Each structure stands twice: as C-alpha cells, then as structure tokens.
C-alpha cells in the first residue's frame, strides 16, 4: 500500500485529504466522554489525529507511507506520528482507549484482518471507530469523474481490488458486519453527509498525483488522453469552486 501513496502527501493534503477530513466533526460527536490514549491508524497527513488531540486525547498516529508521516509531523508538531500499517501494528494488546481508522479498511488487502488488529490494540471496553465510502448511490464526485472519462474517451481503471472472500458490502450493514467479524461487539453505523467545497485546480492536483481511482486512471492514459481528460474536466468545472455533496458511513464498536 505504501508504494501507491509514495510522494503524494502534499497533493493529497491539497485535494482528497480535505474530502476525507469531512468526517472529522461527525466522529468527534461519537467520542467517549473521557479522553485517554488514542490511535489514528492510517493517519495520512494528520488532520484526524490533530482534531483528536485538540479534544484532549493523547494521540499516536501511524501511516504506511513515510511521506505522509513526514508531512503530518511537520504540520502537527504536538502529535506523535510513526510508520506502521495494518494488519500488523507495533503496539501491545489493549494499548489504546480509542482507535480510529478514517477511510482505511477500504484500502487494505484484508479488511477483516485489519479490523481484528484494530480490536487487538484497543483496551477492553474501548471504542473503535471506522469510516468508509458507501458503494451506492454513486456520489456526485464519482459522477463527475465518470463524465470526464467518457468525454475524454479514456479507459477507466477498475477500483475493485479485493477477492470475493475478502470483500464486504460498502454499506451501514456491511460495515457493522465487518466489525463484528473482527471480534468487536455492539457495532452501530449510520451515514453522514456534508458539502465538500474545493477549487477545481486544487482537486485536480490529486488527480495528477495519481491519487484515488481517478488518479490511477489518469496515470494509466497516454499523453493524448491525459490532455483530453484535463480539457473535459475544465469544461465541466469551469476552473471555479466546486461544491460536491458527499456521504460516508461511520461505524462505532466496542472491544469486549
């Protein structure tokens, strides 16, 4: 997973990282009343970890990509970050009162092993909170990318990377089931929505860096189709400010 994100931290922070930060206020509403030790697994550029720290938690952030850890450490000097990844975290069992994974279990090769590891490092009666993007209905952002690809005559790259036995339903029920399979109890999930507001130029930086499925698609094209994708994007967005309604699934569960 780290090779996929190598060298993308700055572009990610400017583009898709801001999208993923949309869940932060919704997760903060679900935190235990008394702050303690927290782990942000897959911390990226550190926005989530910094928000937890601002709410009184003693936070350890980890990410598989050293470039992300470098960025997070520089951007949030009051939080500790290190290189580590699911499903093998370098912490003793029961180490954290709270463990969060924001849009992480959808990126690992074995979501069930990842959740089991999140459960392992969480203290008894501690909480695990995870987020994913739902598979249906298609988001306005995905509709935008599909139109860019179609207008450019580009060949899309598949975003389906898991085998049938490793995959799970990208829904509230599917995420609850995944947490229960990972050894957690009392799992609940719901959808939250917000408007993602960003300039068209900033969002395109993530595409050019190869981030997300649209970035992988862009990188897979020849020079002609890359230029065509950029033209199509500019035609659709006009180079202005985009407001993209976004929805995520947030699930919370307890370590037995």
ZATI-804192 format. One record per residue (C-alpha): x, y, z. Coordinates in steps of 0.05 Angstrom, whole numbers, m for minus. Layout:
<pts>
+--------+--------+--------+
|      x |      y |      z |
+--------+--------+--------+
|      X |      Y |      Z |
...
+--------+--------+--------+
</pts>
This chain:
<pts>
+--------+--------+--------+
|      x |      y |      z |
+--------+--------+--------+
|      0 |      0 |      0 |
|     57 |     48 |     14 |
|     82 |     49 |    m58 |
|     14 |     72 |    m82 |
|     19 |    134 |    m38 |
|     93 |    148 |    m44 |
|    108 |    222 |    m54 |
|     35 |    243 |    m54 |
|     28 |    276 |     14 |
|     28 |    348 |     m8 |
|    m20 |    336 |    m66 |
|    m65 |    293 |    m21 |
|    m68 |    348 |     32 |
|    m89 |    398 |    m20 |
|   m142 |    354 |    m52 |
|   m172 |    288 |    m29 |
|   m146 |    296 |     42 |
|   m194 |    354 |     51 |
|   m250 |    310 |     26 |
|   m233 |    255 |     77 |
|   m230 |    307 |    132 |
|   m305 |    318 |    123 |
|   m319 |    262 |    172 |
|   m279 |    292 |    229 |
|   m334 |    334 |    262 |
|   m382 |    275 |    257 |
|   m332 |    227 |    290 |
|   m318 |    278 |    345 |
|   m391 |    275 |    364 |
|   m384 |    199 |    376 |
|   m323 |    201 |    422 |
|   m324 |    175 |    493 |
|   m335 |    229 |    545 |
|   m268 |    220 |    580 |
|   m206 |    228 |    535 |
|   m150 |    178 |    541 |
|    m99 |    146 |    495 |
|   m120 |    144 |    421 |
|    m92 |    113 |    358 |
|   m104 |    141 |    289 |
|    m88 |     82 |    243 |
|    m75 |    106 |    172 |
|    m67 |    178 |    194 |
|    m48 |    206 |    127 |
|    m29 |    279 |    134 |
|    m52 |    280 |    207 |
|   m116 |    321 |    205 |
|   m157 |    270 |    243 |
|   m102 |    258 |    295 |
|    m95 |    333 |    307 |
|   m170 |    340 |    317 |
|   m169 |    285 |    370 |
|   m110 |    319 |    405 |
|   m148 |    385 |    405 |
|   m204 |    349 |    442 |
|   m159 |    325 |    498 |
|   m136 |    257 |    472 |
|    m63 |    234 |    476 |
|    m55 |    212 |    404 |
|     m9 |    166 |    367 |
|    m16 |    169 |    291 |
|     12 |    117 |    243 |
|     14 |    111 |    168 |
|     46 |     62 |    120 |
|     76 |    117 |     77 |
|    137 |    154 |    104 |
|    120 |    216 |     62 |
|     52 |    221 |     98 |
|     87 |    214 |    166 |
|    136 |    269 |    147 |
|     80 |    316 |    127 |
|     38 |    300 |    189 |
|     97 |    310 |    236 |
|    113 |    378 |    206 |
|     41 |    401 |    203 |
|     22 |    378 |    274 |
|     83 |    381 |    319 |
|     43 |    367 |    382 |
|     23 |    297 |    358 |
|     66 |    235 |    353 |
|     69 |    200 |    285 |
|    105 |    138 |    262 |
|    109 |     90 |    203 |
|     66 |     27 |    212 |
|      8 |     m5 |    177 |
|    m49 |    m53 |    186 |
|    m55 |   m111 |    198 |
|     10 |   m111 |    239 |
|     14 |    m53 |    287 |
|     74 |    m47 |    334 |
|     33 |    m38 |    398 |
|     16 |    m84 |    456 |
|    m54 |   m111 |    461 |
|   m103 |    m65 |    496 |
|    m58 |     m4 |    489 |
|   m110 |     48 |    468 |
|   m176 |     72 |    496 |
|   m198 |     95 |    427 |
|   m176 |     71 |    358 |
|   m198 |    105 |    294 |
|   m188 |     88 |    221 |
|   m214 |    141 |    173 |
|   m223 |    111 |    103 |
|   m171 |     58 |    116 |
|   m205 |    m11 |    117 |
|   m227 |      1 |     45 |
|   m154 |      6 |     24 |
|   m123 |    m56 |     57 |
|   m117 |   m124 |     25 |
|   m154 |   m159 |     83 |
|   m207 |   m115 |    117 |
|   m224 |   m169 |    168 |
|   m151 |   m177 |    190 |
|   m146 |   m101 |    194 |
|   m207 |    m96 |    239 |
|   m183 |   m153 |    282 |
|   m117 |   m115 |    292 |
|   m154 |    m51 |    310 |
|   m192 |    m92 |    361 |
|   m129 |   m123 |    389 |
|    m95 |    m57 |    405 |
|   m158 |    m28 |    436 |
|   m169 |    m34 |    511 |
|   m227 |    m76 |    539 |
|   m290 |    m33 |    535 |
|   m251 |     15 |    490 |
|   m281 |     41 |    426 |
|   m263 |     30 |    353 |
|   m289 |     79 |    301 |
|   m281 |     68 |    226 |
|   m306 |    103 |    163 |
|   m316 |     82 |     91 |
|   m348 |    109 |     28 |
|   m415 |     74 |     12 |
|   m419 |     40 |    m55 |
|   m489 |     65 |    m71 |
|   m515 |    112 |    m95 |
|   m457 |    139 |   m137 |
|   m431 |    203 |   m107 |
|   m432 |    269 |   m146 |
|   m356 |    267 |   m147 |
|   m356 |    198 |   m179 |
|   m408 |    222 |   m229 |
|   m360 |    279 |   m246 |
|   m302 |    232 |   m257 |
|   m344 |    185 |   m299 |
|   m364 |    243 |   m344 |
|   m292 |    266 |   m350 |
|   m270 |    196 |   m371 |
|   m328 |    189 |   m421 |
|   m316 |    257 |   m454 |
|   m242 |    243 |   m459 |
|   m250 |    174 |   m489 |
|   m204 |    148 |   m435 |
|   m201 |     77 |   m409 |
|   m221 |     72 |   m336 |
|   m181 |     33 |   m285 |
|   m221 |    m15 |   m241 |
|   m225 |      3 |   m168 |
|   m243 |    m68 |   m147 |
|   m181 |    m98 |   m114 |
|   m208 |   m149 |    m65 |
|   m226 |   m221 |    m77 |
|   m297 |   m242 |    m63 |
|   m278 |   m276 |      3 |
|   m242 |   m213 |     28 |
|   m292 |   m161 |      5 |
|   m351 |   m134 |     45 |
|   m413 |    m94 |     29 |
|   m398 |    m20 |     29 |
|   m459 |      0 |     70 |
|   m480 |     11 |    142 |
|   m500 |    m63 |    149 |
|   m437 |    m86 |    114 |
|   m391 |    m45 |    158 |
|   m427 |    m68 |    222 |
|   m419 |   m140 |    199 |
|   m345 |   m129 |    185 |
|   m333 |   m101 |    255 |
|   m369 |   m159 |    287 |
|   m328 |   m209 |    246 |
|   m266 |   m174 |    271 |
|   m284 |   m190 |    343 |
|   m318 |   m126 |    363 |
|   m387 |   m120 |    395 |
|   m445 |    m71 |    398 |
|   m428 |    m43 |    330 |
|   m473 |     12 |    302 |
|   m467 |     51 |    237 |
|   m501 |    108 |    202 |
|   m489 |    154 |    142 |
|   m467 |    226 |    149 |
|   m468 |    279 |     94 |
|   m434 |    345 |     81 |
|   m416 |    391 |     24 |
|   m344 |    385 |      1 |
|   m323 |    454 |    m24 |
|   m257 |    460 |    m62 |
|   m227 |    497 |   m121 |
|   m224 |    457 |   m185 |
|   m149 |    469 |   m191 |
|   m136 |    441 |   m121 |
|   m176 |    379 |   m133 |
|   m141 |    366 |   m199 |
|    m74 |    365 |   m163 |
|    m95 |    300 |   m131 |
|   m114 |    271 |   m199 |
|    m46 |    289 |   m229 |
|    m11 |    258 |   m169 |
|    m46 |    192 |   m184 |
|    m89 |    192 |   m121 |
|   m154 |    152 |   m118 |
|   m183 |    112 |   m175 |
|   m190 |    174 |   m219 |
|   m116 |    189 |   m208 |
|    m97 |    117 |   m226 |
|   m139 |    123 |   m288 |
|   m106 |    189 |   m307 |
|    m36 |    160 |   m297 |
|    m54 |     98 |   m340 |
|    m70 |    141 |   m402 |
|    m24 |    163 |   m457 |
|     m7 |    237 |   m464 |
|    m65 |    250 |   m513 |
|   m118 |    222 |   m467 |
|    m88 |    256 |   m406 |
|    m96 |    323 |   m442 |
|   m166 |    303 |   m462 |
|   m184 |    287 |   m390 |
|   m159 |    355 |   m367 |
|   m198 |    391 |   m422 |
|   m261 |    353 |   m404 |
|   m252 |    370 |   m330 |
|   m243 |    444 |   m346 |
|   m305 |    443 |   m390 |
|   m346 |    412 |   m334 |
|   m318 |    454 |   m276 |
|   m300 |    519 |   m309 |
|   m239 |    528 |   m265 |
|   m282 |    554 |   m207 |
|   m304 |    530 |   m139 |
|   m336 |    461 |   m134 |
|   m389 |    442 |    m84 |
|   m395 |    366 |    m82 |
|   m447 |    334 |    m35 |
|   m411 |    277 |     m1 |
|   m434 |    218 |     42 |
|   m395 |    170 |     86 |
|   m411 |    112 |    132 |
|   m386 |    118 |    204 |
|   m387 |     56 |    249 |
|   m371 |     51 |    322 |
|   m360 |    m13 |    362 |
|   m333 |    m37 |    429 |
|   m276 |    m83 |    447 |
|   m301 |   m139 |    492 |
+--------+--------+--------+
</pts>
